[in-house]
Amino acid sequence: MRRYVSIAKEFTGAKAGLGLRRGLIPDFRELQTGDIDFFEVAPENWIGLGGRFGRQFNELAERFPVSLHGLSLNIGGFAPLDWDLLGNIRDFIRRYDCALYSEHLTACADEAQLYDLMPIPFTQEAVVHVAERVRQVQDFLEQEILLENASYYTPLATELSEAEFIAAVLTEADCGLLLDVNNIHVNSINHGYDASEFLNALPLERVGYMHIAGHYVEAEDLRVDTHGSDVIEPVWHLLDLAYQRCGPVPTLLERDFNYPPMVSLLSEINRIRQAQTKALGLCSADARSVDARRGA
């Protein structure tokens, strides 16, 4: 039995959101009810923020549910956990009634903040180390957190496969999975594996949230996870496969720069919703088929 509940009852199922960046605030303020179901922020960028940006954030938080995706918890590092940061995150969650808090399954700081997300060795020792830190964070926040499958460009150790490592951490820590389908595609190109097979190897029963984004094509065999372009068809296909496996869950469109007009972002939001509707239809058809077989 899972110890903590990861997301509020009202933050489940088919929902589509957009990441809030300061450069997008004017467009966000023009959004109408129903354009998005929620927005996501990195709490480190908004904690304690006052002035114009603080007021604008408060206005948006009154209109849309807020989810949090952290950047600097350093869950895979060896430096002591930053309890001051976690205390501020806990207060932020309570102040804005945030639907969930997720982080990257990476390291990002030891001795100093690296301002980048570094891979963790895929070893049993790392599983035990990371899981213990996750449990401490969950006990402190009194809620389950979700960890994201991260993009990386060189493996540090491969005692376990990437999928085995992710599954082992989530099981040992008893936490949720933020499934990033773009990261699966990027890693599949960079490390030469089949994206669909990787997806199927993950503990999808732990998925509570998804991310989708664009990336940069550096070379035929190198993709860079930039969040600076439109989502491509193979990534949309992975989203469909993920929904088929675990059903629609709240899904966020990430866009960090090269902002197109908001109408273009909303078009991608609508495509997420279409994929969710399609998956719900498939689930209903499967359920009717099972009922028919039982009644035969």
BALOBA-1460 file (C-alpha; in Angstrom, 3 decimals):
// residues 296
<rec num="1" residu="m" x="0.000" y="0.000" z="0.000"/>
<rec num="2" residu="r" x="1.384" y="3.403" z="-1.015"/>
<rec num="3" residu="r" x="2.148" y="5.507" z="2.060"/>
<rec num="4" residu="y" x="1.437" y="8.927" z="0.590"/>
<rec num="5" residu="v" x="-1.104" y="10.156" z="-1.944"/>
<rec num="6" residu="s" x="0.686" y="11.796" z="-4.862"/>
<rec num="7" residu="i" x="-2.024" y="14.021" z="-6.294"/>
<rec num="8" residu="a" x="-5.317" y="15.462" z="-5.180"/>
<rec num="9" residu="k" x="-8.460" y="13.683" z="-6.319"/>
<rec num="10" residu="e" x="-9.386" y="16.606" z="-8.543"/>
<rec num="11" residu="f" x="-5.996" y="16.472" z="-10.319"/>
<rec num="12" residu="t" x="-6.275" y="13.159" z="-12.136"/>
<rec num="13" residu="g" x="-7.425" y="11.922" z="-15.504"/>
<rec num="14" residu="a" x="-7.547" y="13.801" z="-18.789"/>
<rec num="15" residu="k" x="-6.074" y="17.243" z="-18.196"/>
<rec num="16" residu="a" x="-3.680" y="19.337" z="-20.290"/>
<rec num="17" residu="g" x="-1.469" y="22.122" z="-18.967"/>
<rec num="18" residu="l" x="1.247" y="24.539" z="-20.020"/>
<rec num="19" residu="g" x="4.480" y="25.570" z="-18.331"/>
<rec num="20" residu="l" x="4.479" y="29.169" z="-17.086"/>
<rec num="21" residu="r" x="7.580" y="31.176" z="-18.005"/>
<rec num="22" residu="r" x="7.992" y="34.874" z="-17.317"/>
<rec num="23" residu="g" x="8.177" y="35.563" z="-21.039"/>
<rec num="24" residu="l" x="4.743" y="34.011" z="-21.442"/>
<rec num="25" residu="i" x="2.982" y="35.930" z="-18.660"/>
<rec num="26" residu="p" x="1.284" y="38.457" z="-20.977"/>
<rec num="27" residu="d" x="-0.152" y="35.599" z="-23.037"/>
<rec num="28" residu="f" x="-1.183" y="33.647" z="-19.925"/>
<rec num="29" residu="r" x="-3.109" y="36.654" z="-18.648"/>
<rec num="30" residu="e" x="-5.182" y="36.613" z="-21.852"/>
<rec num="31" residu="l" x="-6.123" y="32.945" z="-21.520"/>
<rec num="32" residu="q" x="-9.787" y="32.104" z="-21.180"/>
<rec num="33" residu="t" x="-11.312" y="29.560" z="-18.819"/>
<rec num="34" residu="g" x="-10.889" y="26.148" z="-20.400"/>
<rec num="35" residu="d" x="-7.910" y="27.045" z="-22.591"/>
<rec num="36" residu="i" x="-5.685" y="25.093" z="-20.182"/>
<rec num="37" residu="d" x="-6.525" y="22.937" z="-17.176"/>
<rec num="38" residu="f" x="-3.482" y="23.894" z="-15.082"/>
<rec num="39" residu="f" x="-0.025" y="25.417" z="-15.305"/>
<rec num="40" residu="e" x="3.349" y="24.306" z="-13.978"/>
<rec num="41" residu="v" x="6.260" y="26.264" z="-12.533"/>
<rec num="42" residu="a" x="9.667" y="25.557" z="-11.079"/>
<rec num="43" residu="p" x="9.134" y="26.649" z="-7.456"/>
<rec num="44" residu="e" x="12.720" y="27.901" z="-7.160"/>
<rec num="45" residu="n" x="11.916" y="30.609" z="-9.720"/>
<rec num="46" residu="w" x="8.858" y="31.915" z="-7.875"/>
<rec num="47" residu="i" x="9.404" y="31.418" z="-4.135"/>
<rec num="48" residu="g" x="9.529" y="34.772" z="-2.377"/>
<rec num="49" residu="l" x="8.993" y="36.695" z="-5.602"/>
<rec num="50" residu="g" x="7.284" y="40.025" z="-5.095"/>
<rec num="51" residu="g" x="6.627" y="43.043" z="-7.258"/>
<rec num="52" residu="r" x="4.924" y="42.865" z="-10.634"/>
<rec num="53" residu="f" x="5.796" y="39.219" z="-11.314"/>
<rec num="54" residu="g" x="4.617" y="38.161" z="-7.873"/>
<rec num="55" residu="r" x="1.278" y="39.920" z="-8.307"/>
<rec num="56" residu="q" x="0.794" y="38.431" z="-11.762"/>
<rec num="57" residu="f" x="1.597" y="34.937" z="-10.490"/>
<rec num="58" residu="n" x="-0.951" y="35.320" z="-7.695"/>
<rec num="59" residu="e" x="-3.592" y="36.372" z="-10.227"/>
<rec num="60" residu="l" x="-2.910" y="33.320" z="-12.394"/>
<rec num="61" residu="a" x="-2.845" y="30.967" z="-9.395"/>
<rec num="62" residu="e" x="-6.347" y="32.140" z="-8.501"/>
<rec num="63" residu="r" x="-7.569" y="31.161" z="-11.978"/>
<rec num="64" residu="f" x="-5.764" y="27.862" z="-12.639"/>
<rec num="65" residu="p" x="-4.445" y="24.955" z="-10.530"/>
<rec num="66" residu="v" x="-0.665" y="24.971" z="-10.056"/>
<rec num="67" residu="s" x="1.733" y="22.030" z="-10.273"/>
<rec num="68" residu="l" x="5.403" y="22.188" z="-9.280"/>
<rec num="69" residu="h" x="8.434" y="20.747" z="-11.068"/>
<rec num="70" residu="g" x="11.651" y="21.374" z="-9.171"/>
<rec num="71" residu="l" x="15.094" y="22.048" z="-10.605"/>
<rec num="72" residu="s" x="17.552" y="21.955" z="-7.715"/>
<rec num="73" residu="l" x="16.618" y="19.322" z="-5.135"/>
<rec num="74" residu="n" x="19.709" y="17.308" z="-6.109"/>
<rec num="75" residu="i" x="17.995" y="14.049" z="-5.217"/>
<rec num="76" residu="g" x="20.851" y="11.986" z="-6.679"/>
<rec num="77" residu="g" x="23.695" y="13.994" z="-5.175"/>
<rec num="78" residu="f" x="25.711" y="13.507" z="-2.014"/>
<rec num="79" residu="a" x="25.469" y="16.964" z="-0.455"/>
<rec num="80" residu="p" x="22.957" y="17.138" z="2.414"/>
<rec num="81" residu="l" x="19.414" y="17.852" z="1.321"/>
<rec num="82" residu="d" x="18.584" y="21.557" z="1.349"/>
<rec num="83" residu="w" x="16.021" y="21.686" z="4.137"/>
<rec num="84" residu="d" x="15.610" y="25.449" z="3.843"/>
<rec num="85" residu="l" x="14.618" y="25.013" z="0.202"/>
<rec num="86" residu="l" x="12.289" y="22.152" z="1.084"/>
<rec num="87" residu="g" x="10.690" y="24.241" z="3.812"/>
<rec num="88" residu="n" x="10.047" y="27.010" z="1.305"/>
<rec num="89" residu="i" x="8.617" y="24.482" z="-1.167"/>
<rec num="90" residu="r" x="6.330" y="23.058" z="1.517"/>
<rec num="91" residu="d" x="5.064" y="26.557" z="2.322"/>
<rec num="92" residu="f" x="4.581" y="27.272" z="-1.395"/>
<rec num="93" residu="i" x="2.594" y="24.064" z="-1.846"/>
<rec num="94" residu="r" x="0.322" y="24.969" z="1.044"/>
<rec num="95" residu="r" x="-0.093" y="28.608" z="0.053"/>
<rec num="96" residu="y" x="-1.122" y="27.825" z="-3.519"/>
<rec num="97" residu="d" x="-2.696" y="24.403" z="-2.875"/>
<rec num="98" residu="c" x="-0.378" y="22.932" z="-5.496"/>
<rec num="99" residu="a" x="-1.628" y="19.751" z="-7.096"/>
<rec num="100" residu="l" x="1.713" y="17.936" z="-7.071"/>
<rec num="101" residu="y" x="5.458" y="18.313" z="-6.684"/>
<rec num="102" residu="s" x="7.891" y="16.523" z="-8.984"/>
<rec num="103" residu="e" x="11.645" y="16.536" z="-9.468"/>
<rec num="104" residu="h" x="14.277" y="15.144" z="-11.830"/>
<rec num="105" residu="l" x="15.935" y="11.789" z="-11.202"/>
<rec num="106" residu="t" x="19.337" y="13.465" z="-11.447"/>
<rec num="107" residu="a" x="22.086" y="15.172" z="-9.477"/>
<rec num="108" residu="c" x="22.716" y="18.888" z="-9.781"/>
<rec num="109" residu="a" x="24.810" y="20.088" z="-6.847"/>
<rec num="110" residu="d" x="27.678" y="19.023" z="-4.618"/>
<rec num="111" residu="e" x="29.744" y="21.776" z="-3.012"/>
<rec num="112" residu="a" x="28.007" y="24.194" z="-5.413"/>
<rec num="113" residu="q" x="24.949" y="24.411" z="-7.654"/>
<rec num="114" residu="l" x="25.817" y="23.119" z="-11.134"/>
<rec num="115" residu="y" x="22.764" y="24.653" z="-12.850"/>
<rec num="116" residu="d" x="22.455" y="21.500" z="-14.908"/>
<rec num="117" residu="l" x="20.899" y="18.062" z="-14.489"/>
<rec num="118" residu="m" x="23.562" y="15.351" z="-14.321"/>
<rec num="119" residu="p" x="22.949" y="11.606" z="-14.739"/>
<rec num="120" residu="i" x="23.129" y="9.151" z="-11.842"/>
<rec num="121" residu="p" x="24.998" y="5.816" z="-12.125"/>
<rec num="122" residu="f" x="22.587" y="2.982" z="-12.856"/>
<rec num="123" residu="t" x="23.730" y="0.872" z="-9.893"/>
<rec num="124" residu="q" x="22.074" y="-0.805" z="-6.925"/>
<rec num="125" residu="e" x="24.139" y="1.359" z="-4.591"/>
<rec num="126" residu="a" x="22.690" y="4.466" z="-6.246"/>
<rec num="127" residu="v" x="19.179" y="3.017" z="-5.946"/>
<rec num="128" residu="v" x="19.544" y="2.697" z="-2.170"/>
<rec num="129" residu="h" x="21.116" y="6.165" z="-1.870"/>
<rec num="130" residu="v" x="18.487" y="7.967" z="-3.934"/>
<rec num="131" residu="a" x="15.536" y="6.115" z="-2.403"/>
<rec num="132" residu="e" x="16.603" y="7.071" z="1.118"/>
<rec num="133" residu="r" x="16.755" y="10.748" z="0.137"/>
<rec num="134" residu="v" x="13.340" y="10.529" z="-1.548"/>
<rec num="135" residu="r" x="11.814" y="8.990" z="1.578"/>
<rec num="136" residu="q" x="13.239" y="11.815" z="3.685"/>
<rec num="137" residu="v" x="11.725" y="14.398" z="1.339"/>
<rec num="138" residu="q" x="8.332" y="12.687" z="1.322"/>
<rec num="139" residu="d" x="8.287" y="12.424" z="5.115"/>
<rec num="140" residu="f" x="9.149" y="16.125" z="5.357"/>
<rec num="141" residu="l" x="6.518" y="17.242" z="2.845"/>
<rec num="142" residu="e" x="4.023" y="14.624" z="4.062"/>
<rec num="143" residu="q" x="3.142" y="13.751" z="0.485"/>
<rec num="144" residu="e" x="4.405" y="11.584" z="-2.332"/>
<rec num="145" residu="i" x="6.683" y="13.186" z="-4.895"/>
<rec num="146" residu="l" x="7.110" y="12.162" z="-8.522"/>
<rec num="147" residu="l" x="10.475" y="11.637" z="-10.201"/>
<rec num="148" residu="e" x="11.005" y="12.304" z="-13.894"/>
<rec num="149" residu="n" x="12.888" y="10.012" z="-16.248"/>
<rec num="150" residu="a" x="15.643" y="12.382" z="-17.330"/>
<rec num="151" residu="s" x="17.476" y="12.984" z="-20.582"/>
<rec num="152" residu="y" x="21.230" y="12.330" z="-20.412"/>
<rec num="153" residu="y" x="24.099" y="12.254" z="-22.848"/>
<rec num="154" residu="t" x="26.574" y="9.820" z="-21.350"/>
<rec num="155" residu="p" x="25.901" y="6.954" z="-18.907"/>
<rec num="156" residu="l" x="28.087" y="6.857" z="-15.787"/>
<rec num="157" residu="a" x="27.635" y="3.167" z="-15.012"/>
<rec num="158" residu="t" x="25.336" y="0.456" z="-16.301"/>
<rec num="159" residu="e" x="25.089" y="-2.254" z="-13.666"/>
<rec num="160" residu="l" x="21.344" y="-1.904" z="-14.292"/>
<rec num="161" residu="s" x="19.556" y="-0.832" z="-17.431"/>
<rec num="162" residu="e" x="18.014" y="2.641" z="-17.342"/>
<rec num="163" residu="a" x="14.505" y="1.203" z="-17.061"/>
<rec num="164" residu="e" x="15.574" y="-1.217" z="-14.315"/>
<rec num="165" residu="f" x="17.197" y="1.638" z="-12.411"/>
<rec num="166" residu="i" x="14.119" y="3.863" z="-12.607"/>
<rec num="167" residu="a" x="11.836" y="1.005" z="-11.543"/>
<rec num="168" residu="a" x="14.094" y="0.086" z="-8.626"/>
<rec num="169" residu="v" x="14.276" y="3.669" z="-7.327"/>
<rec num="170" residu="l" x="10.508" y="4.152" z="-7.506"/>
<rec num="171" residu="t" x="9.850" y="0.834" z="-5.757"/>
<rec num="172" residu="e" x="12.462" y="1.344" z="-3.039"/>
<rec num="173" residu="a" x="11.389" y="4.935" z="-2.392"/>
<rec num="174" residu="d" x="7.664" y="4.248" z="-2.892"/>
<rec num="175" residu="c" x="7.199" y="7.347" z="-5.023"/>
<rec num="176" residu="g" x="5.510" y="8.215" z="-8.301"/>
<rec num="177" residu="l" x="6.722" y="8.588" z="-11.878"/>
<rec num="178" residu="l" x="6.559" y="11.719" z="-13.971"/>
<rec num="179" residu="l" x="6.765" y="10.184" z="-17.439"/>
<rec num="180" residu="d" x="8.478" y="12.468" z="-19.950"/>
<rec num="181" residu="v" x="7.859" y="11.011" z="-23.424"/>
<rec num="182" residu="n" x="10.181" y="13.468" z="-25.151"/>
<rec num="183" residu="n" x="13.042" y="12.344" z="-22.910"/>
<rec num="184" residu="i" x="12.376" y="8.748" z="-23.930"/>
<rec num="185" residu="h" x="12.620" y="9.700" z="-27.602"/>
<rec num="186" residu="v" x="15.775" y="11.794" z="-27.079"/>
<rec num="187" residu="n" x="17.498" y="9.052" z="-25.099"/>
<rec num="188" residu="s" x="16.453" y="6.367" z="-27.571"/>
<rec num="189" residu="i" x="18.252" y="8.222" z="-30.385"/>
<rec num="190" residu="n" x="21.288" y="9.160" z="-28.324"/>
<rec num="191" residu="h" x="21.771" y="5.701" z="-26.776"/>
<rec num="192" residu="g" x="20.421" y="3.495" z="-29.532"/>
<rec num="193" residu="y" x="17.432" y="1.727" z="-28.026"/>
<rec num="194" residu="d" x="13.818" y="1.168" z="-29.016"/>
<rec num="195" residu="a" x="11.605" y="3.831" z="-27.422"/>
<rec num="196" residu="s" x="8.483" y="1.662" z="-27.323"/>
<rec num="197" residu="e" x="10.298" y="-1.229" z="-25.652"/>
<rec num="198" residu="f" x="11.758" y="1.167" z="-23.082"/>
<rec num="199" residu="l" x="8.311" y="2.594" z="-22.349"/>
<rec num="200" residu="n" x="6.887" y="-0.881" z="-21.805"/>
<rec num="201" residu="a" x="9.721" y="-1.726" z="-19.391"/>
<rec num="202" residu="l" x="8.857" y="1.133" z="-17.035"/>
<rec num="203" residu="p" x="6.576" y="0.738" z="-13.973"/>
<rec num="204" residu="l" x="3.705" y="2.563" z="-15.654"/>
<rec num="205" residu="e" x="1.365" y="1.803" z="-12.760"/>
<rec num="206" residu="r" x="3.258" y="4.548" z="-10.907"/>
<rec num="207" residu="v" x="2.679" y="7.242" z="-13.549"/>
<rec num="208" residu="g" x="0.723" y="10.171" z="-12.146"/>
<rec num="209" residu="y" x="1.760" y="12.917" z="-14.557"/>
<rec num="210" residu="m" x="3.367" y="13.336" z="-17.980"/>
<rec num="211" residu="h" x="5.488" y="15.849" z="-19.857"/>
<rec num="212" residu="i" x="5.733" y="16.362" z="-23.597"/>
<rec num="213" residu="a" x="8.059" y="18.796" z="-25.385"/>
<rec num="214" residu="g" x="10.176" y="19.518" z="-28.416"/>
<rec num="215" residu="h" x="13.925" y="19.104" z="-28.810"/>
<rec num="216" residu="y" x="16.858" y="20.099" z="-31.022"/>
<rec num="217" residu="v" x="18.359" y="17.870" z="-33.708"/>
<rec num="218" residu="e" x="22.121" y="18.351" z="-33.330"/>
<rec num="219" residu="a" x="23.031" y="15.438" z="-35.601"/>
<rec num="220" residu="e" x="21.501" y="12.273" z="-37.009"/>
<rec num="221" residu="d" x="22.441" y="10.399" z="-33.829"/>
<rec num="222" residu="l" x="22.220" y="13.282" z="-31.328"/>
<rec num="223" residu="r" x="19.152" y="15.000" z="-29.925"/>
<rec num="224" residu="v" x="19.251" y="17.741" z="-27.283"/>
<rec num="225" residu="d" x="16.358" y="18.140" z="-24.844"/>
<rec num="226" residu="t" x="15.807" y="21.895" z="-25.234"/>
<rec num="227" residu="h" x="12.027" y="22.455" z="-24.918"/>
<rec num="228" residu="g" x="12.520" y="25.090" z="-27.613"/>
<rec num="229" residu="s" x="10.531" y="23.736" z="-30.548"/>
<rec num="230" residu="d" x="7.276" y="22.063" z="-31.514"/>
<rec num="231" residu="v" x="6.575" y="18.449" z="-30.553"/>
<rec num="232" residu="i" x="7.395" y="16.043" z="-33.414"/>
<rec num="233" residu="e" x="5.305" y="13.112" z="-34.612"/>
<rec num="234" residu="p" x="7.371" y="10.272" z="-33.044"/>
<rec num="235" residu="v" x="6.925" y="11.927" z="-29.636"/>
<rec num="236" residu="w" x="3.182" y="12.297" z="-30.170"/>
<rec num="237" residu="h" x="3.143" y="8.591" z="-31.028"/>
<rec num="238" residu="l" x="4.881" y="7.779" z="-27.728"/>
<rec num="239" residu="l" x="2.251" y="9.803" z="-25.901"/>
<rec num="240" residu="d" x="-0.459" y="7.711" z="-27.546"/>
<rec num="241" residu="l" x="1.337" y="4.519" z="-26.516"/>
<rec num="242" residu="a" x="1.715" y="5.763" z="-22.943"/>
<rec num="243" residu="y" x="-1.993" y="6.593" z="-22.716"/>
<rec num="244" residu="q" x="-2.838" y="3.144" z="-24.059"/>
<rec num="245" residu="r" x="-0.772" y="1.583" z="-21.274"/>
<rec num="246" residu="c" x="-1.774" y="3.682" z="-18.276"/>
<rec num="247" residu="g" x="-4.699" y="5.792" z="-19.396"/>
<rec num="248" residu="p" x="-4.821" y="9.574" z="-19.680"/>
<rec num="249" residu="v" x="-3.186" y="11.451" z="-16.816"/>
<rec num="250" residu="p" x="-2.560" y="15.196" z="-16.420"/>
<rec num="251" residu="t" x="-0.046" y="16.106" z="-19.127"/>
<rec num="252" residu="l" x="2.065" y="19.233" z="-19.450"/>
<rec num="253" residu="l" x="3.365" y="20.884" z="-22.616"/>
<rec num="254" residu="e" x="6.839" y="22.307" z="-21.904"/>
<rec num="255" residu="r" x="8.110" y="25.309" z="-23.865"/>
<rec num="256" residu="d" x="11.100" y="27.169" z="-22.407"/>
<rec num="257" residu="f" x="12.110" y="29.570" z="-25.217"/>
<rec num="258" residu="n" x="11.497" y="30.369" z="-28.910"/>
<rec num="259" residu="y" x="7.929" y="31.073" z="-27.884"/>
<rec num="260" residu="p" x="5.456" y="30.872" z="-30.759"/>
<rec num="261" residu="p" x="2.124" y="32.728" z="-30.668"/>
<rec num="262" residu="m" x="-0.117" y="31.404" z="-27.905"/>
<rec num="263" residu="v" x="-2.519" y="30.066" z="-30.528"/>
<rec num="264" residu="s" x="0.212" y="27.621" z="-31.611"/>
<rec num="265" residu="l" x="0.793" y="26.431" z="-28.042"/>
<rec num="266" residu="l" x="-2.950" y="26.007" z="-27.541"/>
<rec num="267" residu="s" x="-3.048" y="23.943" z="-30.731"/>
<rec num="268" residu="e" x="-0.571" y="21.520" z="-29.105"/>
<rec num="269" residu="i" x="-2.639" y="21.594" z="-25.897"/>
<rec num="270" residu="n" x="-5.652" y="20.585" z="-27.967"/>
<rec num="271" residu="r" x="-3.677" y="17.754" z="-29.526"/>
<rec num="272" residu="i" x="-2.918" y="16.450" z="-26.023"/>
<rec num="273" residu="r" x="-6.647" y="16.570" z="-25.297"/>
<rec num="274" residu="q" x="-7.425" y="14.731" z="-28.535"/>
<rec num="275" residu="a" x="-4.959" y="11.998" z="-27.593"/>
<rec num="276" residu="q" x="-6.573" y="11.727" z="-24.170"/>
<rec num="277" residu="t" x="-10.055" y="11.514" z="-25.663"/>
<rec num="278" residu="k" x="-8.898" y="8.834" z="-28.093"/>
<rec num="279" residu="a" x="-7.361" y="6.831" z="-25.238"/>
<rec num="280" residu="l" x="-10.542" y="7.112" z="-23.176"/>
<rec num="281" residu="g" x="-12.485" y="5.769" z="-26.141"/>
<rec num="282" residu="l" x="-10.124" y="2.823" z="-26.468"/>
<rec num="283" residu="c" x="-10.412" y="2.105" z="-22.740"/>
<rec num="284" residu="s" x="-14.219" y="2.160" z="-22.985"/>
<rec num="285" residu="a" x="-14.148" y="-0.150" z="-25.994"/>
<rec num="286" residu="d" x="-11.840" y="-2.569" z="-24.167"/>
<rec num="287" residu="a" x="-14.135" y="-2.553" z="-21.126"/>
<rec num="288" residu="r" x="-17.190" y="-3.294" z="-23.303"/>
<rec num="289" residu="s" x="-15.294" y="-6.126" z="-24.982"/>
<rec num="290" residu="v" x="-14.420" y="-7.660" z="-21.600"/>
<rec num="291" residu="d" x="-18.049" y="-7.336" z="-20.433"/>
<rec num="292" residu="a" x="-19.258" y="-8.983" z="-23.622"/>
<rec num="293" residu="r" x="-16.893" y="-11.923" z="-23.163"/>
<rec num="294" residu="r" x="-17.995" y="-12.347" z="-19.558"/>
<rec num="295" residu="g" x="-21.636" y="-12.343" z="-20.620"/>
<rec num="296" residu="a" x="-21.074" y="-14.873" z="-23.410"/>
